[in-house]
């Protein structure tokens, strides 16, 4: 319980200090919750047994009360029979006394059993209250555990990012980019130079043939336009 009390006050401390204070707070919390659930199951079983015994005592008390009432009614009947001369007075008195004795015994039993029932009923209520508190606590601890897990994950992710940012050499990265840019510019300039060299390397015959081919293409285009004009006329 002390472990839980400390674990779930992490809102007042940094997550790193919690991790440093415990070997594994998440596993410890999960283990604690499992143990509390086991205790809850045992408590519920014990409560069920106590309630069953309490109900049995209540039924026994009611039975004894009914028995006492039956003996009282029998005593009344015996007295009435004596008054009606259906039974000798002495015999009726004797039997009525015995019935009243049994009535008294039944009443004492009923009172004794009822006290036991009230005691057990009170214990049931106390145990039920503790079980309700335990259930509420387990639910709260499970919610706190989810929060704890999320905070640990966020903390670890933040730590990793910060670590990588710390190890990253910004200066060298910029230098590398500048070198790549310079190399690309050199390659572009070299390609342009080769293109110019290629153009200046033509012979006189190449230049003449290029002009003739160009004239032939222009003549061909003029011929096609003429044919199209004649067709329209």
Buried (B, 14 or more C-beta within 10 A) or exposed (E): EEEBEBBBEBEEEEBEEBBEEBEEBBEBBBEBBEEBBEEBEEBBEEBEEBBEBBBEBBEBBBBBBEBBBBBBEBBEBBBEBBEEEEBEEEEBBEBBEBBBEBBEBBBEBBEBBBEBBBEBBEBBEEBBEEBEEBBEBBEEBBEBBEEBBEBBEEBEEEEEEEEEEEEEEEEEEEEEEEEEEEEEEEEEEEEEEEEEEEEEEEEEEEEEEEEEEEEEEEEEEEEEEEEEEEEEE
